[in-house]
Structure formats: C-alpha cells, structure tokens
Amino acid sequence: VVLELRRDAPAEIVLNHLYEHTPLETSFGVINLCILEGRPRVLPLRELLDLHLVHRRTTITRRTTFDLRKTEERLHILEGFLTAIDHIDEVIRLIRRSKDAPTAEASLMSQFLLSSEQAKAILDMRLSRLTALESETIEAERTEKEALAKRLRAILADPKLLDGLIAEE
C-alpha cells in the first residue's frame, strides 16, 4: 500500500494516525521458552527455527518410512494376487482339495512360492475379485504403489526433496 500525501500534509501526524486507528503497527510479546533435552531454555528466534526444522525433518522422515513400509507390504500382497490370478484354476483346485484353511495356506505357499501374508490374503479374497477386470485393477494399483514407493525412497535419500516437502507443508 502506498500513500501519497500532498506537499503541505504533515507526514508524521498522518503516520501516527494510521498507527493509532489501523493494525498497521501491532506488537505482541513472545517468550521463546522451550524444553530442550529435558531442561527449560529461552532461545533466540534463529535457534528456535533451526530446532523446529530438525523436528520437522525427523517427523517427516519417520512418516515417510512408515508410508514406505505400508506401501511395500501392499505391493507384496498385490504380487500374490497377480500370481493367484495367473494360476486361477490351480489355486481354486488347491483350495478345494484342502481340508482346512491352514492346509490351504501351506499348499499355496509351497506350490506358488508365496509368503504366509500373500497366502492368507488370497484365501480371504472373494472369487469375484479374480476376474480379468479385477486383474487390471490390481495391476493398476501395483503400478501406482510402485511409483509411490519410488517417490518415498527418493524423499528419504535426498535431503533437498525432504526440505522441499517441509516447505510445501
């Protein structure tokens, strides 16, 4: 905002009037007291901001690591689904021949080299999810999760990307 005054206008009085009747000049007191290593300390603003950035980096790194782990777990399950869809007839025959769920799980694990989590997910899946259309959906989800995992790994590996994420948030 630019205020242009006439030559004969008293600039000091106009400025004081603006300070008095507008929020142009607002001040408030701040005590930069924080708990650092278990002890209360009053910190200068610069150090306070640096500590906040360290905290944000730690928080985002932990969150990104968690998201990456969950994404990789989901990718693992999707790989099992795709294996089951590729061998659908054998999977159904194996499950029908098994006398109970643990036997079916063990059979799936040995026959198709699946993990326990993959075998359980296949056994919990409804047969309607094994259609060709669902196969495309699972493949699309796998592609999406692989891209997400790649992005999360890049954030964890590159401090500049991490700082960019902090600035974005």
N, CA, C and O of each residue as an XYZ file, in Angstrom:
676
protein
N       0.852     -1.171      0.000
C       0.000      0.000      0.000
C       0.896      1.231      0.000
O       1.813      1.334      0.814
N       0.641      2.138     -0.883
C       1.408      3.381     -0.982
C       0.465      4.543     -0.715
O      -0.593      4.658     -1.335
N       0.859      5.392      0.205
C       0.088      6.599      0.489
C       0.883      7.793     -0.015
O       2.024      8.012      0.392
N       0.274      8.550     -0.891
C       0.913      9.763     -1.392
C       0.211     10.954     -0.754
O      -1.005     11.112     -0.865
N       0.995     11.779     -0.092
C       0.445     12.935      0.613
C       0.682     14.205     -0.194
O       1.591     14.284     -1.021
N      -0.153     15.182      0.071
C       0.097     16.493     -0.517
C       1.348     17.073      0.126
O       1.777     16.631      1.192
N       1.915     18.051     -0.526
C       3.162     18.654     -0.030
C       2.984     19.291      1.347
O       3.901     19.268      2.168
N       1.835     19.845      1.591
C       1.638     20.555      2.858
C       1.081     19.656      3.968
O       0.848     20.135      5.078
N       0.863     18.358      3.692
C       0.321     17.438      4.693
C       1.421     17.033      5.671
O       2.541     16.732      5.258
N       1.104     17.025      6.960
C       2.106     16.636      7.963
C       2.263     15.107      7.992
O       1.402     14.405      8.524
N       3.337     14.604      7.431
C       3.563     13.160      7.297
C       3.598     12.464      8.653
O       3.052     11.371      8.800
N       4.221     13.073      9.624
C       4.346     12.464     10.948
C       2.977     12.286     11.603
O       2.721     11.262     12.236
N       2.119     13.251     11.459
C       0.783     13.177     12.056
C      -0.056     12.116     11.340
O      -0.780     11.362     11.990
N       0.032     12.053     10.038
C      -0.707     11.040      9.269
C      -0.242      9.645      9.667
O      -1.064      8.745      9.842
N       1.056      9.460      9.810
C       1.607      8.159     10.194
C       1.136      7.763     11.591
O       0.731      6.621     11.806
N       1.184      8.686     12.530
C       0.703      8.401     13.889
C      -0.784      8.071     13.885
O      -1.226      7.194     14.626
N      -1.546      8.756     13.068
C      -2.978      8.489     12.954
C      -3.215      7.062     12.404
O      -4.102      6.354     12.881
N      -2.430      6.653     11.415
C      -2.544      5.287     10.867
C      -2.194      4.245     11.922
O      -2.880      3.230     12.039
N      -1.134      4.485     12.690
C      -0.746      3.552     13.747
C      -1.851      3.412     14.789
O      -2.105      2.322     15.303
N      -2.500      4.526     15.089
C      -3.499      4.539     16.144
C      -4.812      3.875     15.723
O      -5.447      3.195     16.528
N      -5.218      4.067     14.477
C      -6.552      3.629     14.056
C      -6.569      2.403     13.134
O      -7.641      1.976     12.705
N      -5.434      1.848     12.835
C      -5.370      0.653     11.980
C      -4.399     -0.346     12.596
O      -3.610      0.011     13.471
N      -4.455     -1.596     12.143
C      -3.492     -2.586     12.651
C      -2.142     -2.510     11.923
O      -1.446     -3.517     11.789
N      -1.787     -1.329     11.464
C      -0.527     -1.165     10.748
C       0.661     -1.487     11.648
O       1.640     -2.090     11.207
N       0.569     -1.086     12.892
C       1.649     -1.387     13.828
C       1.045     -2.167     14.981
O       0.347     -1.603     15.824
N       1.310     -3.443     15.016
C       0.821     -4.294     16.085
C       2.022     -4.992     16.690
O       2.864     -5.534     15.973
N       2.095     -4.978     17.980
C       3.208     -5.675     18.629
C       2.636     -6.617     19.675
O       1.556     -6.389     20.221
N       3.361     -7.648     19.932
C       2.959     -8.604     20.950
C       4.223     -9.207     21.542
O       5.247     -9.319     20.870
N       4.138     -9.584     22.781
C       5.293    -10.143     23.476
C       5.386    -11.637     23.261
O       4.372    -12.333     23.207
N       6.591    -12.120     23.142
C       6.826    -13.548     22.948
C       7.940    -13.985     23.881
O       8.968    -13.317     23.995
N       7.732    -15.091     24.533
C       8.794    -15.693     25.330
C       9.142    -17.001     24.634
O       8.322    -17.919     24.599
N      10.316    -17.095     24.094
C      10.741    -18.281     23.344
C      11.262    -19.348     24.298
O      12.419    -19.760     24.220
N      10.398    -19.781     25.188
C      10.750    -20.792     26.169
C      10.402    -22.159     25.600
O       9.284    -22.386     25.139
N      11.357    -23.051     25.638
C      11.086    -24.406     25.158
C      11.838    -25.398     26.032
O      12.771    -25.037     26.749
N      11.420    -26.638     25.960
C      12.089    -27.708     26.691
C      13.084    -28.332     25.732
O      12.701    -28.895     24.705
N      14.353    -28.233     26.066
C      15.414    -28.752     25.218
C      16.250    -29.712     26.037
O      16.871    -29.321     27.025
N      16.265    -30.972     25.623
C      16.975    -32.036     26.331
C      16.528    -32.119     27.791
O      17.336    -32.333     28.694
N      15.224    -31.943     27.998
C      14.651    -32.094     29.328
C      14.772    -30.876     30.220
O      14.350    -30.928     31.375
N      15.330    -29.789     29.730
C      15.507    -28.594     30.545
C      14.858    -27.402     29.844
O      14.946    -27.275     28.623
N      14.208    -26.531     30.613
C      13.622    -25.336     30.003
C      14.713    -24.326     29.630
O      15.633    -24.065     30.405
N      14.584    -23.766     28.425
C      15.553    -22.763     27.959
C      14.825    -21.706     27.148
O      13.861    -21.996     26.440
N      15.301    -20.484     27.265
C      14.822    -19.399     26.413
C      15.808    -19.302     25.261
O      17.006    -19.109     25.469
N      15.290    -19.439     24.037
C      16.158    -19.483     22.859
C      15.939    -18.271     21.967
O      14.842    -17.715     21.916
N      16.990    -17.869     21.267
C      16.790    -16.834     20.242
C      15.959    -17.409     19.090
O      15.901    -18.622     18.892
N      15.328    -16.522     18.349
C      14.424    -16.943     17.284
C      15.113    -17.845     16.266
O      14.536    -18.843     15.832
N      16.328    -17.507     15.886
C      17.065    -18.300     14.881
C      17.244    -19.748     15.353
O      16.986    -20.686     14.598
N      17.681    -19.922     16.588
C      17.894    -21.273     17.118
C      16.568    -22.016     17.252
O      16.497    -23.221     17.009
N      15.525    -21.297     17.636
C      14.199    -21.896     17.748
C      13.723    -22.419     16.393
O      13.180    -23.520     16.305
N      13.924    -21.634     15.347
C      13.536    -22.058     13.996
C      14.372    -23.246     13.525
O      13.844    -24.166     12.900
N      15.678    -23.231     13.824
C      16.542    -24.356     13.450
C      16.087    -25.645     14.127
O      16.039    -26.702     13.498
N      15.752    -25.551     15.415
C      15.276    -26.736     16.139
C      13.936    -27.224     15.585
O      13.683    -28.427     15.524
N      13.093    -26.293     15.188
C      11.811    -26.689     14.596
C      12.035    -27.427     13.272
O      11.354    -28.413     12.991
N      12.981    -26.954     12.463
C      13.288    -27.642     11.202
C      13.827    -29.048     11.449
O      13.467    -29.986     10.739
N      14.685    -29.195     12.450
C      15.203    -30.528     12.794
C      14.043    -31.436     13.192
O      13.981    -32.595     12.781
N      13.128    -30.900     13.994
C      11.953    -31.674     14.414
C      11.101    -32.076     13.208
O      10.672    -33.226     13.115
N      10.851    -31.144     12.286
C      10.054    -31.448     11.097
C      10.730    -32.500     10.229
O      10.071    -33.402      9.710
N      12.057    -32.384     10.069
C      12.782    -33.392      9.276
C      12.619    -34.772      9.902
O      12.362    -35.751      9.201
N      12.769    -34.846     11.213
C      12.622    -36.127     11.910
C      11.209    -36.677     11.741
O      11.026    -37.858     11.446
N      10.227    -35.827     11.927
C       8.829    -36.250     11.823
C       8.497    -36.730     10.412
O       7.881    -37.781     10.239
N       8.901    -35.968      9.417
C       8.592    -36.344      8.033
C       9.360    -37.596      7.630
O       8.840    -38.423      6.881
N      10.586    -37.748      8.112
C      11.350    -38.965      7.813
C      10.658    -40.183      8.411
O      10.532    -41.213      7.749
N      10.209    -40.072      9.661
C       9.508    -41.201     10.287
C       8.205    -41.513      9.555
O       7.888    -42.678      9.313
N       7.453    -40.472      9.202
C       6.189    -40.678      8.486
C       6.429    -41.304      7.116
O       5.695    -42.202      6.703
N       7.453    -40.832      6.416
C       7.760    -41.360      5.087
C       8.222    -42.806      5.177
O       7.861    -43.628      4.335
N       9.018    -43.121      6.194
C       9.461    -44.502      6.400
C       8.262    -45.411      6.667
O       8.190    -46.519      6.136
N       7.328    -44.946      7.485
C       6.118    -45.715      7.774
C       5.301    -45.929      6.499
O       4.870    -47.046      6.212
N       5.089    -44.852      5.735
C       4.330    -44.957      4.483
C       5.004    -45.907      3.501
O       4.331    -46.672      2.811
N       6.329    -45.860      3.439
C       7.069    -46.749      2.539
C       6.887    -48.206      2.957
O       6.685    -49.078      2.112
N       6.959    -48.467      4.260
C       6.780    -49.839      4.739
C       5.379    -50.357      4.398
O       5.228    -51.491      3.943
N       4.356    -49.525      4.620
C       2.981    -49.931      4.305
C       2.800    -50.143      2.804
O       2.111    -51.075      2.387
N       3.408    -49.294      1.999
C       3.311    -49.423      0.543
C       3.973    -50.707      0.082
O       3.438    -51.410     -0.775
N       5.141    -51.021      0.644
C       5.839    -52.253      0.261
C       5.060    -53.489      0.699
O       5.047    -54.498     -0.006
N       4.411    -53.415      1.864
C       3.575    -54.535      2.306
C       2.413    -54.746      1.333
O       2.098    -55.881      0.977
N       1.786    -53.663      0.909
C       0.666    -53.770     -0.034
C       1.143    -54.301     -1.380
O       0.460    -55.115     -2.003
N       2.314    -53.845     -1.835
C       2.886    -54.359     -3.088
C       3.110    -55.864     -3.001
O       2.866    -56.594     -3.961
N       3.570    -56.315     -1.857
C       3.822    -57.742     -1.647
C       2.516    -58.539     -1.798
O       2.487    -59.592     -2.436
N       1.447    -58.019     -1.201
C       0.136    -58.682     -1.300
C      -0.360    -58.663     -2.748
O      -0.887    -59.663     -3.236
N      -0.193    -57.542     -3.426
C      -0.644    -57.438     -4.822
C       0.099    -58.419     -5.719
O      -0.493    -58.992     -6.633
N       1.388    -58.617     -5.467
C       2.156    -59.612     -6.239
C       1.545    -61.002     -6.050
O       1.440    -61.778     -7.000
N       1.147    -61.305     -4.820
C       0.492    -62.587     -4.556
C      -0.831    -62.714     -5.295
O      -1.135    -63.768     -5.852
N      -1.623    -61.637     -5.302
C      -2.893    -61.649     -6.033
C      -2.667    -61.906     -7.517
O      -3.375    -62.704     -8.132
N      -1.686    -61.232     -8.082
C      -1.415    -61.405     -9.515
C      -0.950    -62.827     -9.819
O      -1.302    -63.387    -10.857
N      -0.166    -63.408     -8.923
C       0.246    -64.803     -9.099
C      -0.979    -65.715     -9.063
O      -1.104    -66.631     -9.876
N      -1.886    -65.456     -8.112
C      -3.099    -66.271     -7.998
C      -3.975    -66.124     -9.241
O      -4.538    -67.108     -9.720
N      -4.093    -64.914     -9.761
C      -4.917    -64.696    -10.954
C      -4.300    -65.397    -12.164
O      -5.019    -65.957    -12.992
N      -2.970    -65.368    -12.266
C      -2.297    -66.043    -13.378
C      -2.511    -67.558    -13.347
O      -2.526    -68.203    -14.395
N      -2.676    -68.126    -12.150
C      -2.845    -69.582    -11.990
C      -4.172    -69.881    -11.300
O      -4.236    -70.723    -10.404
N      -5.216    -69.198    -11.716
C      -6.501    -69.256    -11.032
C      -7.066    -70.670    -10.905
O      -7.567    -71.040     -9.844
N      -6.991    -71.458    -11.970
C      -7.568    -72.804    -11.921
C      -6.837    -73.675    -10.908
O      -7.467    -74.408    -10.145
N      -5.510    -73.598    -10.899
C      -4.724    -74.388     -9.947
C      -4.989    -73.935     -8.515
O      -5.072    -74.760     -7.606
N      -5.122    -72.629     -8.314
C      -5.377    -72.099     -6.967
C      -6.722    -72.601     -6.454
O      -6.821    -73.048     -5.312
N      -7.753    -72.530     -7.286
C      -9.082    -72.987     -6.862
C      -9.062    -74.483     -6.570
O      -9.643    -74.936     -5.583
N      -8.393    -75.248     -7.430
C      -8.311    -76.695     -7.212
C      -7.584    -77.000     -5.899
O      -8.013    -77.862     -5.132
N      -6.491    -76.296     -5.648
C      -5.716    -76.496     -4.421
C      -6.555    -76.179     -3.182
O      -6.522    -76.917     -2.198
N      -7.297    -75.092     -3.238
C      -8.118    -74.693     -2.092
C      -9.247    -75.695     -1.870
O      -9.554    -76.038     -0.728
N      -9.867    -76.165     -2.950
C     -10.970    -77.120     -2.816
C     -10.495    -78.455     -2.259
O     -11.230    -79.117     -1.526
N      -9.256    -78.861     -2.603
C      -8.733    -80.140     -2.120
C      -8.267    -80.075     -0.666
O      -8.127    -81.112     -0.016
N      -8.028    -78.879     -0.153
C      -7.536    -78.734      1.218
C      -8.669    -78.946      2.201
O      -9.807    -78.542      1.959
N      -8.336    -79.596      3.330
C      -9.382    -79.889      4.305
C      -9.691    -78.703      5.220
O     -10.787    -78.624      5.774
N      -8.723    -77.767      5.388
C      -8.974    -76.579      6.204
C      -8.083    -75.428      5.734
O      -7.233    -75.602      4.861
N      -8.291    -74.252      6.325
C      -7.571    -73.046      5.889
C      -6.054    -73.148      6.080
O      -5.315    -72.760      5.175
N      -5.560    -73.651      7.212
C      -4.101    -73.753      7.355
C      -3.458    -74.679      6.314
O      -2.345    -74.426      5.854
N      -4.164    -75.747      5.951
C      -3.653    -76.654      4.925
C      -3.635    -75.953      3.567
O      -2.670    -76.074      2.811
N      -4.696    -75.228      3.266
C      -4.760    -74.489      2.001
C      -3.656    -73.440      1.945
O      -3.027    -73.244      0.905
N      -3.427    -72.774      3.061
C      -2.363    -71.761      3.113
C      -1.000    -72.399      2.862
O      -0.204    -71.880      2.080
N      -0.734    -73.514      3.520
C       0.549    -74.200      3.337
C       0.702    -74.685      1.896
O       1.792    -74.610      1.328
N      -0.379    -75.178      1.309
C      -0.325    -75.649     -0.079
C      -0.025    -74.501     -1.041
O       0.798    -74.644     -1.946
N      -0.686    -73.375     -0.847
C      -0.433    -72.205     -1.698
C       1.017    -71.734     -1.562
O       1.666    -71.382     -2.547
N       1.506    -71.736     -0.333
C       2.873    -71.271     -0.094
C       3.890    -72.171     -0.784
O       4.853    -71.683     -1.376
N       3.683    -73.472     -0.712
C       4.657    -74.385     -1.310
C       4.516    -74.459     -2.833
O       5.518    -74.514     -3.546
N       3.286    -74.460     -3.329
C       3.050    -74.601     -4.766
C       3.490    -73.368     -5.560
O       4.079    -73.497     -6.633
N       3.201    -72.164     -5.026
C       3.447    -70.937     -5.792
C       4.531    -70.050     -5.186
O       4.731    -68.917     -5.624
N       5.225    -70.568     -4.179
C       6.298    -69.822     -3.506
C       5.798    -68.475     -2.974
O       6.437    -67.439     -3.159
N       4.653    -68.517     -2.318
C       4.063    -67.320     -1.734
C       4.444    -67.223     -0.260
O       4.774    -68.227      0.370
N       4.395    -66.021      0.277
C       4.618    -65.845      1.711
C       3.308    -66.150      2.446
O       2.253    -66.295      1.828
N       3.398    -66.241      3.752
C       2.214    -66.505      4.556
C       1.183    -65.381      4.400
O      -0.017    -65.642      4.308
N       1.659    -64.128      4.371
C       0.745    -62.987      4.219
C       0.023    -63.037      2.874
O      -1.176    -62.767      2.799
N       0.753    -63.383      1.814
C       0.138    -63.469      0.486
C      -0.901    -64.588      0.450
O      -1.997    -64.405     -0.079
N      -0.556    -65.739      1.011
C      -1.480    -66.872      1.004
C      -2.748    -66.544      1.794
O      -3.853    -66.862      1.355
N      -2.589    -65.911      2.956
C      -3.763    -65.529      3.751
C      -4.634    -64.534      2.990
O      -5.860    -64.634      3.017
N      -4.006    -63.574      2.310
C      -4.768    -62.580      1.545
C      -5.535    -63.245      0.403
O      -6.671    -62.870      0.115
N      -4.920    -64.224     -0.242
C      -5.592    -64.943     -1.336
C      -6.781    -65.727     -0.792
O      -7.848    -65.748     -1.405
N      -6.597    -66.370      0.356
C      -7.692    -67.136      0.955
C      -8.825    -66.219      1.417
O      -9.989    -66.620      1.393
N      -8.502    -65.004      1.834
C      -9.528    -64.059      2.287
C     -10.231    -63.354      1.129
O     -11.281    -62.741      1.322
N      -9.664    -63.437     -0.063
C     -10.209    -62.741     -1.223
C     -11.450    -63.475     -1.750
O     -11.500    -64.705     -1.767
N     -12.445    -62.697     -2.177
C     -13.640    -63.287     -2.777
C     -13.319    -63.724     -4.202
O     -12.469    -63.122     -4.858
N     -13.974    -64.738     -4.672
C     -13.743    -65.245     -6.024
C     -14.058    -64.203     -7.093
O     -13.460    -64.219     -8.169
N     -14.980    -63.308     -6.809
C     -15.342    -62.291     -7.801
C     -14.181    -61.338     -8.088
O     -14.174    -60.667     -9.121
N     -13.202    -61.273     -7.185
C     -12.045    -60.399     -7.404
C     -11.028    -61.038     -8.333
O     -10.033    -60.403     -8.680
N     -11.250    -62.254     -8.736
C     -10.289    -62.951     -9.584
C     -10.633    -62.847    -11.069
O     -10.105    -63.610    -11.878
N     -11.493    -61.933    -11.429
C     -11.872    -61.773    -12.834
C     -10.799    -60.995    -13.593
O      -9.892    -60.417    -12.995
N     -10.919    -60.991    -14.910
C      -9.945    -60.282    -15.748
C      -9.987    -58.776    -15.484
O      -8.951    -58.111    -15.479
N     -11.194    -58.242    -15.265
C     -11.328    -56.816    -14.981
C     -10.633    -56.466    -13.667
O      -9.954    -55.444    -13.565
N     -10.808    -57.312    -12.682
C     -10.162    -57.087    -11.387
C      -8.652    -57.221    -11.514
O      -7.902    -56.550    -10.806
N      -8.213    -58.079    -12.407
C      -6.779    -58.224    -12.659
C      -6.183    -56.905    -13.137
O      -5.090    -56.519    -12.721
N      -6.908    -56.222    -14.012
C      -6.443    -54.913    -14.494
C      -6.403    -53.897    -13.355
O      -5.485    -53.081    -13.274
N      -7.397    -53.951    -12.484
C      -7.443    -53.041    -11.339
C      -6.265    -53.291    -10.407
O      -5.631    -52.350     -9.930
N      -5.977    -54.555    -10.154
C      -4.850    -54.907     -9.283
C      -3.537    -54.477     -9.923
O      -2.650    -53.963     -9.241
N      -3.412    -54.682    -11.212
C      -2.189    -54.268    -11.925
C      -2.026    -52.747    -11.872
O      -0.916    -52.245    -11.691
N      -3.126    -52.020    -12.029
C      -3.069    -50.550    -11.952
C      -2.669    -50.098    -10.548
O      -1.875    -49.171    -10.389
N      -3.223    -50.756     -9.539
C      -2.857    -50.417     -8.158
C      -1.388    -50.717     -7.902
O      -0.702    -49.951     -7.226
N      -0.905    -51.829     -8.440
C       0.509    -52.179     -8.268
C       1.411    -51.118     -8.904
O       2.409    -50.709     -8.311
N       1.059    -50.681    -10.104
C       1.838    -49.639    -10.781
C       1.846    -48.354     -9.956
O       2.880    -47.703     -9.806
N       0.683    -48.003     -9.428
C       0.568    -46.798     -8.600
C       1.421    -46.923     -7.332
O       2.118    -45.982     -6.954
N       1.363    -48.084     -6.683
C       2.137    -48.296     -5.449
C       3.634    -48.313     -5.725
O       4.416    -47.838     -4.902
N       4.045    -48.851     -6.869
C       5.471    -48.848     -7.212
C       5.968    -47.423     -7.408
O       7.071    -47.085     -6.978
N       5.162    -46.586     -8.053
C       5.539    -45.176     -8.246
C       5.614    -44.453     -6.903
O       6.519    -43.651     -6.670
N       4.658    -44.741     -6.026
C       4.667    -44.128     -4.698
C       5.894    -44.560     -3.907
O       6.542    -43.736     -3.261
N       6.214    -45.850     -3.956
C       7.389    -46.353     -3.240
C       8.665    -45.704     -3.770
O       9.563    -45.368     -2.999
N       8.740    -45.530     -5.073
C       9.914    -44.877     -5.675
C      10.036    -43.438     -5.175
O      11.129    -42.981     -4.838
N       8.908    -42.727     -5.131
C       8.913    -41.339     -4.658
C       9.304    -41.257     -3.184
O      10.070    -40.376     -2.794
N       8.782    -42.169     -2.365
C       9.104    -42.166     -0.937
C      10.579    -42.472     -0.702
O      11.215    -41.862      0.157
N      11.125    -43.423     -1.471
C      12.559    -43.726     -1.350
C      13.401    -42.512     -1.739
O      14.425    -42.231     -1.115
N      12.964    -41.798     -2.770
C      13.696    -40.597     -3.207
C      13.680    -39.530     -2.114
O      14.693    -38.870     -1.883
N      12.554    -39.355     -1.447
C      12.463    -38.375     -0.355
C      13.404    -38.755      0.776
O      14.080    -37.897      1.343
N      13.449    -40.044      1.106
C      14.333    -40.486      2.185
C      15.802    -40.368      1.807
O      16.649    -40.173      2.679
N      16.115    -40.482      0.527
C      17.510    -40.460      0.082
C      18.039    -39.053     -0.172
O      19.247    -38.830     -0.090
N      17.165    -38.104     -0.478
C      17.616    -36.768     -0.879
C      17.144    -35.706      0.118
O      15.946    -35.433      0.201
N      18.068    -35.102      0.876
C      17.680    -34.068      1.841
C      17.003    -32.854      1.190
O      16.187    -32.189      1.828
N      17.332    -32.563     -0.059
C      16.702    -31.424     -0.734
C      15.212    -31.686     -0.977
O      14.384    -30.787     -0.831
N      14.880    -32.926     -1.348
C      13.463    -33.270     -1.525
C      12.725    -33.200     -0.191
O      11.576    -32.760     -0.129
N      13.394    -33.637      0.874
C      12.807    -33.582      2.210
C      12.535    -32.134      2.614
O      11.463    -31.822      3.134
N      13.503    -31.255      2.375
C      13.318    -29.838      2.695
C      12.220    -29.219      1.833
O      11.467    -28.369      2.307
N      12.126    -29.638      0.580
C      11.055    -29.158     -0.288
C       9.688    -29.563      0.235
O       8.733    -28.790      0.162
N       9.596    -30.781      0.765
C       8.341    -31.260      1.340
C       7.982    -30.455      2.587
O       6.814    -30.140      2.815
N       8.992    -30.123      3.393
C       8.758    -29.297      4.583
C       8.215    -27.933      4.164
O       7.254    -27.437      4.751
N       8.822    -27.337      3.162
C       8.378    -26.019      2.686
C       6.960    -26.092      2.123
O       6.167    -25.168      2.303
N       6.645    -27.188      1.445
C       5.320    -27.364      0.844
C       4.239    -27.487      1.911
O       3.142    -26.948      1.765
N       4.565    -28.204      2.987
C       3.584    -28.409      4.056
C       3.471    -27.168      4.903
O       2.694    -27.141      5.858
